[in-house]
Amino acid sequence: MASQSLFSFVYIVFLSVQNLGNSDSLILKDSSEEIRGVWTWIGGSKQSNQKNVIDHNQQYPGSRNEASSWLDSNGTVWIFGGRGAESRKPLDELWSFDATRRQWHFHEFNKTLDTNEQKPPPPLGATSCSFGNKVILVSYLGAFIFRYDKNQWTALNNQTESPQPRSHAASWCDTNKGILFIFGGYSKQRLGDFWKLSLEEMKWTEIKVNTSVVPSSRSKASAWIHHWSGDLYMFGGSTNAGLSSEFWKFSLETSEWMKVSGTTGQDKCAGKYGKQGLPSSTNHPGCREGAASWIYKGHLCLFGGSGFDNFSRGIFALPDLLSDFWVYNTSVSHWVWIGGLSRGEGIPFFGEKGKQDVHAIPGPREGATSFSIGETLWLFGGSGHDVKQHDGFLNDLWMWEQITSHTPGDTIHVSFGFRVLIAIFILILALVGTIITCYSKECRFFHLKRGLRPVVKYKPVEVEMIQVAQPELHAPLEEPANRNL
């Protein structure tokens, strides 16, 4: 019994120390600092397939996915189109979001333009980029310009050279230089061409690369522009050979693509997560499409999508909706799994609306709207699982931000090496205490007393004395005479 108690105690202590400092808050170990972040549920419903709320007291968009979004020079977020729960057709709606006030506003188009052919059809999976007082929208029915001051659309015509209309292209919006880049997308088939648009001259130019190493045709890939280096990054997407985990970088200086990592093929699509928060050269997200993406302090962030998790192995593996959160640490050129679930088809945890919760996590989804304002990352909608594990279109709004102080419900964070030292120290104390206890009580653990002889203990036995009466003897007993004599 003593040995069993010892090992049970040691096992519990080891698990407690191993988990010391681990919480559901998201951790990224930068080259110079440790960045910890947490999700906050800001608005929307926990359940899927919600309708618009438009009244005098409140305005909030209904559930939708694959909407086009952009950020104007005033820090206002705009969302246009997408597919929602109220109609099978793409949504002909324009919304704006004030992140400071956390308020949504529905914009009605100029009714005098309702029959104007220059107004774009409701987009689905369109590309957009804002520059100055206008925004460019590239959809499957062409390119269009929206001017904020006039609240109206015009078609981008009279182009001698331009890409064919498409949806779900990888795009990079350089707001500093006023250039929009697009790669691939879908237009009756997956595309693999590469274009840029000058937002000042409104002129398209096809980009010719200097090497034969180029990404294959694809759609629904995630993309980032690294403003410090000027490089363009692209991850995953759907190719003619299936979902991909290929990670590409394009240098604007040399006009060359470089494949950083990744592969394509259903039997090679599982992710390798490693230890949460620690960069590793072997870590990488699994193949996926429709994932959300952001830039945070020069690092590339990736959330969710439809693809393969840590357990999706073999040719018969099927893609799942994901809720894992990754960062490509550009300082060390490694992927880091910083939060979320390593297994697909998970369930969200919302916490209390408007309050940070280290256990909060958005549900798995693809086709969500993602944008960043300052050093806060935002996630809206998409198609995925709600809190009841029902599939549908979502309208929940989440914010991720760095935390620098102790958050209620969090635990003390210490390094893994220090946790090991604490575990060894507690283990030694437990062993010493157990040995002393066993020796003093003559237990059999380690057989430390009296060699290997068994321990014998004595206990007094209580005996009750009873007095028995003695019979009277009148004469000595004689042997009967032998009659045969």
MOTA-V618934 format. One record per residue. N is the residue number from 0. SS is DSSP state (hx for helix, st for strand, lp for the rest). Layout:
BEGIN
n=N ss=SS
n=N ss=SS
END
This chain:
BEGIN
n=0 ss=lp
n=1 ss=hx
n=2 ss=hx
n=3 ss=hx
n=4 ss=hx
n=5 ss=hx
n=6 ss=hx
n=7 ss=hx
n=8 ss=hx
n=9 ss=hx
n=10 ss=hx
n=11 ss=hx
n=12 ss=hx
n=13 ss=hx
n=14 ss=hx
n=15 ss=hx
n=16 ss=hx
n=17 ss=hx
n=18 ss=lp
n=19 ss=lp
n=20 ss=lp
n=21 ss=lp
n=22 ss=lp
n=23 ss=lp
n=24 ss=lp
n=25 ss=st
n=26 ss=st
n=27 ss=st
n=28 ss=st
n=29 ss=lp
n=30 ss=lp
n=31 ss=lp
n=32 ss=lp
n=33 ss=st
n=34 ss=st
n=35 ss=st
n=36 ss=st
n=37 ss=st
n=38 ss=st
n=39 ss=st
n=40 ss=st
n=41 ss=st
n=42 ss=st
n=43 ss=lp
n=44 ss=lp
n=45 ss=lp
n=46 ss=lp
n=47 ss=lp
n=48 ss=lp
n=49 ss=lp
n=50 ss=lp
n=51 ss=lp
n=52 ss=st
n=53 ss=st
n=54 ss=lp
n=55 ss=lp
n=56 ss=lp
n=57 ss=lp
n=58 ss=st
n=59 ss=st
n=60 ss=lp
n=61 ss=lp
n=62 ss=lp
n=63 ss=st
n=64 ss=st
n=65 ss=lp
n=66 ss=lp
n=67 ss=st
n=68 ss=st
n=69 ss=st
n=70 ss=st
n=71 ss=lp
n=72 ss=lp
n=73 ss=lp
n=74 ss=lp
n=75 ss=lp
n=76 ss=st
n=77 ss=st
n=78 ss=st
n=79 ss=st
n=80 ss=lp
n=81 ss=lp
n=82 ss=st
n=83 ss=st
n=84 ss=lp
n=85 ss=lp
n=86 ss=lp
n=87 ss=lp
n=88 ss=lp
n=89 ss=st
n=90 ss=lp
n=91 ss=lp
n=92 ss=lp
n=93 ss=st
n=94 ss=st
n=95 ss=st
n=96 ss=st
n=97 ss=st
n=98 ss=lp
n=99 ss=lp
n=100 ss=lp
n=101 ss=lp
n=102 ss=st
n=103 ss=st
n=104 ss=st
n=105 ss=st
n=106 ss=st
n=107 ss=lp
n=108 ss=lp
n=109 ss=lp
n=110 ss=hx
n=111 ss=hx
n=112 ss=hx
n=113 ss=lp
n=114 ss=lp
n=115 ss=lp
n=116 ss=lp
n=117 ss=lp
n=118 ss=lp
n=119 ss=lp
n=120 ss=lp
n=121 ss=lp
n=122 ss=lp
n=123 ss=lp
n=124 ss=lp
n=125 ss=lp
n=126 ss=st
n=127 ss=st
n=128 ss=st
n=129 ss=st
n=130 ss=st
n=131 ss=lp
n=132 ss=lp
n=133 ss=st
n=134 ss=st
n=135 ss=st
n=136 ss=st
n=137 ss=st
n=138 ss=st
n=139 ss=lp
n=140 ss=lp
n=141 ss=st
n=142 ss=st
n=143 ss=st
n=144 ss=st
n=145 ss=st
n=146 ss=st
n=147 ss=lp
n=148 ss=lp
n=149 ss=lp
n=150 ss=lp
n=151 ss=st
n=152 ss=st
n=153 ss=st
n=154 ss=st
n=155 ss=lp
n=156 ss=lp
n=157 ss=lp
n=158 ss=lp
n=159 ss=lp
n=160 ss=lp
n=161 ss=lp
n=162 ss=lp
n=163 ss=lp
n=164 ss=lp
n=165 ss=lp
n=166 ss=st
n=167 ss=lp
n=168 ss=lp
n=169 ss=st
n=170 ss=st
n=171 ss=st
n=172 ss=st
n=173 ss=st
n=174 ss=lp
n=175 ss=lp
n=176 ss=lp
n=177 ss=lp
n=178 ss=st
n=179 ss=st
n=180 ss=st
n=181 ss=st
n=182 ss=st
n=183 ss=st
n=184 ss=st
n=185 ss=st
n=186 ss=lp
n=187 ss=lp
n=188 ss=lp
n=189 ss=st
n=190 ss=st
n=191 ss=st
n=192 ss=st
n=193 ss=st
n=194 ss=st
n=195 ss=st
n=196 ss=st
n=197 ss=st
n=198 ss=lp
n=199 ss=lp
n=200 ss=lp
n=201 ss=lp
n=202 ss=st
n=203 ss=st
n=204 ss=st
n=205 ss=st
n=206 ss=lp
n=207 ss=lp
n=208 ss=lp
n=209 ss=lp
n=210 ss=lp
n=211 ss=lp
n=212 ss=lp
n=213 ss=lp
n=214 ss=lp
n=215 ss=lp
n=216 ss=lp
n=217 ss=st
n=218 ss=st
n=219 ss=lp
n=220 ss=lp
n=221 ss=st
n=222 ss=st
n=223 ss=st
n=224 ss=st
n=225 ss=lp
n=226 ss=lp
n=227 ss=lp
n=228 ss=lp
n=229 ss=lp
n=230 ss=lp
n=231 ss=st
n=232 ss=st
n=233 ss=st
n=234 ss=st
n=235 ss=lp
n=236 ss=lp
n=237 ss=st
n=238 ss=st
n=239 ss=lp
n=240 ss=lp
n=241 ss=st
n=242 ss=st
n=243 ss=st
n=244 ss=lp
n=245 ss=lp
n=246 ss=st
n=247 ss=st
n=248 ss=st
n=249 ss=st
n=250 ss=st
n=251 ss=lp
n=252 ss=lp
n=253 ss=lp
n=254 ss=lp
n=255 ss=st
n=256 ss=st
n=257 ss=st
n=258 ss=st
n=259 ss=st
n=260 ss=st
n=261 ss=lp
n=262 ss=lp
n=263 ss=st
n=264 ss=lp
n=265 ss=hx
n=266 ss=hx
n=267 ss=hx
n=268 ss=lp
n=269 ss=lp
n=270 ss=lp
n=271 ss=st
n=272 ss=lp
n=273 ss=lp
n=274 ss=lp
n=275 ss=lp
n=276 ss=lp
n=277 ss=lp
n=278 ss=lp
n=279 ss=st
n=280 ss=lp
n=281 ss=lp
n=282 ss=lp
n=283 ss=st
n=284 ss=lp
n=285 ss=lp
n=286 ss=lp
n=287 ss=st
n=288 ss=st
n=289 ss=lp
n=290 ss=lp
n=291 ss=st
n=292 ss=st
n=293 ss=st
n=294 ss=st
n=295 ss=st
n=296 ss=lp
n=297 ss=lp
n=298 ss=st
n=299 ss=st
n=300 ss=st
n=301 ss=st
n=302 ss=st
n=303 ss=st
n=304 ss=st
n=305 ss=st
n=306 ss=st
n=307 ss=lp
n=308 ss=lp
n=309 ss=lp
n=310 ss=lp
n=311 ss=lp
n=312 ss=lp
n=313 ss=lp
n=314 ss=lp
n=315 ss=lp
n=316 ss=lp
n=317 ss=lp
n=318 ss=lp
n=319 ss=st
n=320 ss=st
n=321 ss=st
n=322 ss=st
n=323 ss=st
n=324 ss=st
n=325 ss=st
n=326 ss=st
n=327 ss=st
n=328 ss=st
n=329 ss=lp
n=330 ss=lp
n=331 ss=lp
n=332 ss=lp
n=333 ss=st
n=334 ss=st
n=335 ss=st
n=336 ss=st
n=337 ss=st
n=338 ss=st
n=339 ss=st
n=340 ss=lp
n=341 ss=lp
n=342 ss=lp
n=343 ss=lp
n=344 ss=lp
n=345 ss=lp
n=346 ss=lp
n=347 ss=lp
n=348 ss=st
n=349 ss=lp
n=350 ss=lp
n=351 ss=lp
n=352 ss=lp
n=353 ss=lp
n=354 ss=lp
n=355 ss=lp
n=356 ss=lp
n=357 ss=lp
n=358 ss=lp
n=359 ss=lp
n=360 ss=st
n=361 ss=lp
n=362 ss=lp
n=363 ss=lp
n=364 ss=st
n=365 ss=st
n=366 ss=lp
n=367 ss=lp
n=368 ss=st
n=369 ss=st
n=370 ss=st
n=371 ss=st
n=372 ss=st
n=373 ss=lp
n=374 ss=lp
n=375 ss=st
n=376 ss=st
n=377 ss=st
n=378 ss=st
n=379 ss=st
n=380 ss=st
n=381 ss=st
n=382 ss=st
n=383 ss=st
n=384 ss=st
n=385 ss=lp
n=386 ss=lp
n=387 ss=lp
n=388 ss=lp
n=389 ss=lp
n=390 ss=st
n=391 ss=st
n=392 ss=st
n=393 ss=st
n=394 ss=st
n=395 ss=st
n=396 ss=st
n=397 ss=st
n=398 ss=st
n=399 ss=st
n=400 ss=st
n=401 ss=st
n=402 ss=lp
n=403 ss=lp
n=404 ss=lp
n=405 ss=lp
n=406 ss=lp
n=407 ss=lp
n=408 ss=lp
n=409 ss=lp
n=410 ss=lp
n=411 ss=lp
n=412 ss=lp
n=413 ss=lp
n=414 ss=lp
n=415 ss=hx
n=416 ss=hx
n=417 ss=hx
n=418 ss=hx
n=419 ss=hx
n=420 ss=hx
n=421 ss=hx
n=422 ss=hx
n=423 ss=hx
n=424 ss=hx
n=425 ss=hx
n=426 ss=hx
n=427 ss=hx
n=428 ss=hx
n=429 ss=hx
n=430 ss=hx
n=431 ss=hx
n=432 ss=hx
n=433 ss=hx
n=434 ss=hx
n=435 ss=hx
n=436 ss=hx
n=437 ss=hx
n=438 ss=hx
n=439 ss=hx
n=440 ss=lp
n=441 ss=lp
n=442 ss=lp
n=443 ss=lp
n=444 ss=hx
n=445 ss=hx
n=446 ss=hx
n=447 ss=lp
n=448 ss=lp
n=449 ss=lp
n=450 ss=lp
n=451 ss=lp
n=452 ss=lp
n=453 ss=lp
n=454 ss=lp
n=455 ss=lp
n=456 ss=lp
n=457 ss=lp
n=458 ss=lp
n=459 ss=lp
n=460 ss=lp
n=461 ss=lp
n=462 ss=lp
n=463 ss=lp
n=464 ss=lp
n=465 ss=lp
n=466 ss=lp
n=467 ss=lp
n=468 ss=lp
n=469 ss=lp
n=470 ss=lp
n=471 ss=lp
n=472 ss=lp
n=473 ss=lp
n=474 ss=lp
n=475 ss=lp
n=476 ss=lp
n=477 ss=lp
n=478 ss=lp
n=479 ss=lp
n=480 ss=lp
n=481 ss=lp
n=482 ss=lp
n=483 ss=lp
n=484 ss=lp
END
